[in-house]
């Protein structure tokens, strides 16, 4: 039984080698392909004459040098194969040198997950930070850029095949946002890059607020009774961060959804927070509305809010970088990509010049990836539909 298996294996290996050799008659081989072919030919004891004949009909895409030939000679190739290789060396002299193989990325050893006591201590430290976050912010001005998109909701008459959303940009808003004495004030400056005097509240469509502290504070308020659970390590902007999932019951929720200024609910919600592993400050919040009543027009609502360090008058502050809000209502998906640019110290006389809206932030500024050594969640698997890592994407 074992002998028959080995015989079949050898015959199959020979077929593979001959197929590769046959392909070499009409195609060009890289040095890597050449090396693999010759190594296999030695292992499978192909005749020196046959290998040399195939090499005589082969072309190379990269320069073959004497050092490579010496390596092959040490592997046990025959004299006729050696002569064929030398001929290939001479023919390939004008070709470019093969690129060295890419170095394997260094292995990252993740820290051990914090135990339950450590997790509780981390959450309490983050809670204190979140409840005092707004108090530590300076008075400032910033430019808020909102790109608003729409698409047919999967399964709706606009997208009956339930395919991936095909987003179409609806408009572009540029606002002057002032933050003074822990209060936000919005002034619409440009609409589709054209000056406007229209009030921001009357512009219509999907809007969001709360990026400057209230969203973060509401999650960690003691009366919210949010439940937290360790969710592993992740990487954000090249930095290793701790991930915690959380959930808030409807009875304790303070987060609201309003539809066309007439319908309003306060749903349960859940999501994830990403925390700097050293300073324990929050780098990202995700929020997903849960158990929305079936009679409410909005069927889905999610928010992702990223924070990053920015300079204001020579001091570094952790401030909103970008938020993404998605909602589904009446068969239509709405998405707001909101970026915060040009932070500067507040002054009543301060003025910002708005000629044209800046380009969108590169995707890698807000892209989260699994930490090395961890396995990414397969969000296409129905079993993972409620996984916080999938719900926030």
PAGU-56192 format. One line per 10 residues: their letters; for each residue x, y, z of C-alpha. Coordinates in nm, 3 decimals, m for minus. Layout:
<atoms>
a> X Y Z ~ ...
</atoms>
This chain:
<atoms>
xxxxxxxxxx> 0.000 0.000 0.000 ~ 0.273 0.245 0.093 ~ 0.485 0.149 m0.207 ~ 0.193 0.206 m0.445 ~ 0.133 0.549 m0.291 ~ 0.497 0.649 m0.335 ~ 0.497 0.530 m0.694 ~ 0.190 0.736 m0.775 ~ 0.342 1.035 m0.607 ~ 0.657 1.004 m0.815
xxxxxxxxxx> 0.460 0.965 m1.136 ~ 0.247 1.270 m1.055 ~ 0.560 1.469 m0.974 ~ 0.715 1.369 m1.305 ~ 0.403 1.481 m1.490 ~ 0.421 1.820 m1.320 ~ 0.785 1.864 m1.412 ~ 0.725 1.764 m1.774 ~ 0.432 2.008 m1.792 ~ 0.656 2.287 m1.667
xxxxxxxxxx> 0.926 2.190 m1.912 ~ 0.675 2.185 m2.197 ~ 0.562 2.533 m2.104 ~ 0.923 2.646 m2.117 ~ 0.929 2.571 m2.491 ~ 0.694 2.857 m2.567 ~ 0.720 3.090 m2.267 ~ 0.975 3.287 m2.071 ~ 1.087 3.174 m1.728 ~ 1.187 3.385 m1.433
xxxxxxxxxx> 1.491 3.280 m1.229 ~ 1.263 3.160 m0.954 ~ 1.074 2.935 m1.198 ~ 1.403 2.809 m1.343 ~ 1.535 2.721 m0.997 ~ 1.218 2.533 m0.904 ~ 1.218 2.341 m1.231 ~ 1.579 2.230 m1.197 ~ 1.541 2.140 m0.829 ~ 1.241 1.920 m0.917
xxxxxxxxxx> 1.425 1.762 m1.208 ~ 1.706 1.650 m0.974 ~ 1.465 1.520 m0.710 ~ 1.269 1.322 m0.969 ~ 1.586 1.193 m1.142 ~ 1.502 1.330 m1.488 ~ 1.772 1.254 m1.747 ~ 2.044 1.514 m1.796 ~ 1.984 1.505 m2.174 ~ 1.610 1.578 m2.147
xxxxxxxxxx> 1.662 1.869 m1.908 ~ 1.932 2.020 m2.131 ~ 1.700 1.994 m2.437 ~ 1.425 2.181 m2.257 ~ 1.666 2.451 m2.140 ~ 1.790 2.500 m2.495 ~ 1.437 2.609 m2.592 ~ 1.388 2.832 m2.288 ~ 1.421 3.209 m2.255 ~ 1.479 3.397 m1.929
xxxxxxxxxx> 1.318 3.719 m1.813 ~ 1.605 3.801 m1.575 ~ 1.983 3.783 m1.590 ~ 2.139 3.451 m1.487 ~ 2.476 3.487 m1.313 ~ 2.757 3.249 m1.218 ~ 2.664 3.254 m0.849 ~ 2.319 3.112 m0.928 ~ 2.469 2.848 m1.156 ~ 2.703 2.741 m0.874
xxxxxxxxxx> 2.404 2.695 m0.643 ~ 2.236 2.477 m0.905 ~ 2.555 2.281 m0.963 ~ 2.564 2.198 m0.592 ~ 2.211 2.059 m0.616 ~ 2.327 1.780 m0.850 ~ 2.253 1.891 m1.210 ~ 2.434 1.703 m1.490 ~ 2.709 1.831 m1.724 ~ 2.475 1.883 m2.022
xxxxxxxxxx> 2.237 2.085 m1.803 ~ 2.535 2.289 m1.684 ~ 2.634 2.370 m2.044 ~ 2.273 2.471 m2.121 ~ 2.271 2.700 m1.819 ~ 2.594 2.868 m1.926 ~ 2.439 2.930 m2.266 ~ 2.137 3.087 m2.095 ~ 2.372 3.298 m1.885 ~ 2.536 3.441 m2.198
xxxxxxxxxx> 2.199 3.507 m2.368 ~ 2.060 3.682 m2.060 ~ 2.361 3.906 m1.999 ~ 2.176 4.221 m2.112 ~ 1.870 4.152 m1.895 ~ 1.794 4.314 m1.560 ~ 1.907 4.146 m1.240 ~ 1.635 3.958 m1.053 ~ 1.485 4.146 m0.760 ~ 1.574 3.998 m0.421
xxxxxxxxxx> 1.284 3.822 m0.249 ~ 1.080 4.048 m0.026 ~ 1.177 4.020 0.337 ~ 0.916 3.869 0.561 ~ 0.758 4.125 0.792 ~ 0.888 4.099 1.148 ~ 0.674 3.892 1.378 ~ 0.494 4.098 1.636 ~ 0.441 3.939 1.974 ~ 0.121 4.075 2.121
xxxxxxxxxx> 0.104 4.153 2.491 ~ m0.114 3.917 2.693 ~ m0.476 4.021 2.721 ~ m0.546 4.206 3.048 ~ m0.720 3.993 3.308 ~ m1.066 4.079 3.439 ~ m0.929 4.295 3.723 ~ m0.703 4.487 3.486 ~ m0.987 4.530 3.237 ~ m1.210 4.681 3.505
xxxxxxxxxx> m0.933 4.919 3.609 ~ m0.878 5.027 3.248 ~ m1.249 5.097 3.197 ~ m1.262 5.305 3.516 ~ m0.958 5.505 3.403 ~ m1.118 5.563 3.062 ~ m1.444 5.659 3.232 ~ m1.273 5.934 3.429 ~ m1.105 6.056 3.110 ~ m1.433 6.053 2.913
xxxxxxxxxx> m1.636 6.239 3.177 ~ m1.374 6.514 3.194 ~ m1.285 6.520 2.824 ~ m1.483 6.834 2.732 ~ m1.349 7.024 3.032 ~ m0.994 6.975 2.911 ~ m1.052 7.112 2.562 ~ m0.945 7.465 2.471 ~ m1.170 7.712 2.292 ~ m1.101 7.664 1.922
xxxxxxxxxx> m1.220 7.697 1.565 ~ m1.219 7.420 1.307 ~ m1.340 7.356 0.956 ~ m1.599 7.079 0.932 ~ m1.629 6.915 0.591 ~ m1.933 6.693 0.533 ~ m1.959 6.476 0.221 ~ m2.311 6.332 0.200 ~ m2.394 6.020 m0.002 ~ m2.698 5.809 m0.081
xxxxxxxxxx> m2.755 5.457 m0.212 ~ m3.036 5.206 m0.240 ~ m3.078 5.000 0.076 ~ m3.020 4.625 0.016 ~ m3.352 4.451 m0.048 ~ m3.537 4.775 m0.127 ~ m3.693 4.869 m0.461 ~ m3.381 5.078 m0.520 ~ m3.152 4.778 m0.466 ~ m3.373 4.466 m0.504
xxxxxxxxxx> m3.080 4.226 m0.547 ~ m2.934 4.321 m0.210 ~ m2.598 4.403 m0.365 ~ m2.331 4.621 m0.206 ~ m2.439 4.989 m0.183 ~ m2.348 5.197 m0.486 ~ m2.285 5.533 m0.319 ~ m2.359 5.856 m0.506 ~ m2.246 6.186 m0.358 ~ m2.543 6.416 m0.298
xxxxxxxxxx> m2.373 6.733 m0.181 ~ m2.076 6.882 0.003 ~ m2.102 7.105 0.311 ~ m1.824 7.319 0.456 ~ m1.887 7.465 0.801 ~ m1.711 7.695 1.043 ~ m1.736 7.519 1.379 ~ m1.654 7.716 1.691 ~ m1.608 7.549 2.029 ~ m1.634 7.800 2.315
xxxxxxxxxx> m1.699 7.727 2.684 ~ m1.776 7.361 2.601 ~ m2.048 7.458 2.352 ~ m2.049 7.398 1.977 ~ m2.174 7.646 1.720 ~ m2.210 7.558 1.351 ~ m2.212 7.806 1.062 ~ m2.256 7.683 0.704 ~ m2.004 7.861 0.482 ~ m2.000 7.668 0.153
xxxxxxxxxx> m2.256 7.442 m0.011 ~ m2.099 7.245 m0.298 ~ m1.804 7.487 m0.280 ~ m2.029 7.790 m0.337 ~ m2.073 8.058 m0.066 ~ m2.408 8.041 0.113 ~ m2.597 8.220 0.388 ~ m2.830 7.924 0.447 ~ m2.871 7.812 0.806 ~ m2.714 7.472 0.879
xxxxxxxxxx> m3.026 7.348 1.057 ~ m3.238 7.418 0.749 ~ m3.014 7.251 0.494 ~ m3.212 6.924 0.518 ~ m3.084 6.570 0.479 ~ m2.894 6.367 0.737 ~ m2.688 6.559 0.996 ~ m2.513 6.461 1.318 ~ m2.373 6.632 1.628 ~ m2.201 6.529 1.950
xxxxxxxxxx> m1.852 6.461 1.819 ~ m1.691 6.694 2.074 ~ m1.758 6.503 2.391 ~ m2.124 6.419 2.439 ~ m2.109 6.091 2.245 ~ m1.806 5.977 2.443 ~ m1.945 6.102 2.773 ~ m2.283 5.935 2.729 ~ m2.125 5.591 2.692 ~ m1.931 5.624 3.017
xxxxxxxxxx> m2.189 5.807 3.231 ~ m2.254 5.588 3.539 ~ m2.630 5.617 3.483 ~ m2.588 5.461 3.138 ~ m2.473 5.132 3.298 ~ m2.283 5.033 2.983 ~ m2.148 4.677 2.989 ~ m1.793 4.636 2.858 ~ m1.610 4.325 2.741 ~ m1.256 4.266 2.615
xxxxxxxxxx> m1.252 4.239 2.233 ~ m0.881 4.184 2.159 ~ m0.595 4.382 2.011 ~ m0.619 4.591 1.693 ~ m0.406 4.833 1.491 ~ m0.517 5.189 1.413 ~ m0.291 5.428 1.217 ~ m0.003 5.187 1.278 ~ m0.056 5.192 1.654 ~ m0.146 4.892 1.870
xxxxxxxxxx> m0.472 4.958 2.054 ~ m0.700 4.772 2.293 ~ m1.053 4.697 2.177 ~ m1.353 4.670 2.408 ~ m1.710 4.597 2.301 ~ m1.992 4.760 2.493 ~ m2.372 4.766 2.507 ~ m2.631 5.004 2.655 ~ m2.988 4.897 2.729 ~ m3.272 5.111 2.596
xxxxxxxxxx> m3.388 5.207 2.946 ~ m3.050 5.368 3.014 ~ m2.984 5.515 2.670 ~ m2.932 5.888 2.616 ~ m2.864 5.870 2.243 ~ m3.144 5.974 2.011 ~ m3.241 5.940 1.644 ~ m3.464 6.202 1.484 ~ m3.645 6.161 1.152 ~ m3.753 6.471 0.956
xxxxxxxxxx> m3.785 6.672 1.280 ~ m4.107 6.495 1.375 ~ m4.028 6.137 1.479 ~ m3.781 6.071 1.759 ~ m3.665 5.760 1.946 ~ m3.400 5.677 2.204 ~ m3.285 5.323 2.117 ~ m3.056 5.074 2.285 ~ m2.712 5.073 2.128 ~ m2.383 4.887 2.121
xxxxxxxxxx> m2.041 4.911 1.959 ~ m1.669 4.915 2.026 ~ m1.410 5.152 2.166 ~ m1.041 5.146 2.073 ~ m0.811 5.258 2.353 ~ m0.444 5.354 2.346 ~ m0.268 5.072 2.528 ~ m0.029 5.306 2.713 ~ m0.224 5.626 2.785 ~ m0.573 5.468 2.797
xxxxxxxxxx> m0.733 5.749 2.595 ~ m1.006 5.672 2.342 ~ m0.894 5.668 1.979 ~ m1.219 5.544 1.820 ~ m1.584 5.495 1.909 ~ m1.835 5.294 1.709 ~ m2.206 5.302 1.781 ~ m2.489 5.090 1.640 ~ m2.858 5.141 1.716 ~ m3.017 4.817 1.841
xxxxxxxxxx> m3.377 4.694 1.847 ~ m3.522 4.989 1.656 ~ m3.905 4.965 1.669 ~ m4.038 4.826 1.337 ~ m4.279 5.120 1.304 ~ m3.999 5.379 1.311 ~ m3.896 5.503 0.962 ~ m3.521 5.471 1.031 ~ m3.423 5.103 1.013 ~ m3.049 5.130 1.077
xxxxxxxxxx> m2.816 5.389 1.229 ~ m2.442 5.360 1.292 ~ m2.162 5.602 1.374 ~ m1.783 5.566 1.371 ~ m1.584 5.850 1.531 ~ m1.204 5.872 1.515 ~ m0.984 6.090 1.734 ~ m0.627 6.197 1.665 ~ m0.375 6.439 1.810 ~ m0.362 6.788 1.662
xxxxxxxxxx> m0.171 7.105 1.746 ~ m0.344 7.418 1.873 ~ m0.112 7.706 1.960 ~ 0.181 7.476 2.027 ~ m0.009 7.224 2.242 ~ m0.128 6.875 2.146 ~ m0.494 6.786 2.199 ~ m0.682 6.467 2.117 ~ m0.966 6.588 1.894 ~ m1.213 6.444 1.643
xxxxxxxxxx> m1.047 6.356 1.313 ~ m1.334 6.204 1.117 ~ m1.677 6.056 1.171 ~ m1.893 5.839 0.949 ~ m2.266 5.810 1.006 ~ m2.496 5.578 0.813 ~ m2.874 5.554 0.828 ~ m3.138 5.364 0.637 ~ m3.491 5.500 0.589 ~ m3.760 5.461 0.321
xxxxxxxxxx> m3.542 5.220 0.124 ~ m3.255 5.470 0.099 ~ m2.914 5.453 0.266 ~ m2.758 5.782 0.372 ~ m2.390 5.824 0.460 ~ m2.218 6.132 0.599 ~ m1.838 6.142 0.590 ~ m1.742 6.428 0.823 ~ m1.384 6.552 0.857 ~ m1.243 6.812 1.095
xxxxxxxxxx> m0.965 7.029 0.953 ~ m0.759 7.341 1.032 ~ m0.796 7.350 1.410 ~ m0.685 7.682 1.558 ~ m0.722 7.884 1.876 ~ m1.058 8.056 1.914 ~ m1.083 8.432 1.897 ~ m1.391 8.645 1.836 ~ m1.197 8.815 1.559 ~ m1.067 8.490 1.410
xxxxxxxxxx> m1.147 8.431 1.048 ~ m1.088 8.142 0.814 ~ m1.063 8.169 0.437 ~ m1.287 7.926 0.251 ~ m1.203 7.916 m0.118 ~ m1.253 7.545 m0.181 ~ m1.303 7.235 0.029 ~ m0.985 7.029 0.098 ~ m0.945 6.681 m0.046 ~ m1.074 6.385 0.151
xxxxxxxxxx> m0.849 6.223 0.410 ~ m0.654 5.917 0.290 ~ m0.831 5.593 0.382 ~ m0.537 5.466 0.589 ~ m0.587 5.749 0.843 ~ m0.899 5.576 0.974 ~ m0.846 5.214 0.869 ~ m0.849 4.959 1.147 ~ m0.670 4.627 1.095 ~ m0.638 4.317 1.314
xxxxxxxxxx> m0.324 4.318 1.522 ~ m0.051 4.085 1.397 ~ m0.109 3.736 1.526 ~ m0.486 3.774 1.539 ~ m0.738 3.650 1.286 ~ m0.971 3.893 1.111 ~ m1.342 3.830 1.156 ~ m1.516 3.703 0.842 ~ m1.801 3.954 0.818 ~ m1.954 3.771 0.521
xxxxxxxxxx> m2.031 3.474 0.744 ~ m2.391 3.508 0.872 ~ m2.275 3.376 1.209 ~ m2.076 3.698 1.259 ~ m2.354 3.941 1.164 ~ m2.378 4.072 1.520 ~ m2.004 4.081 1.581 ~ m1.907 4.437 1.683 ~ m1.609 4.426 1.445 ~ m1.850 4.368 1.154
xxx> m2.124 4.604 1.263 ~ m1.882 4.898 1.272 ~ m1.753 4.852 0.916
</atoms>
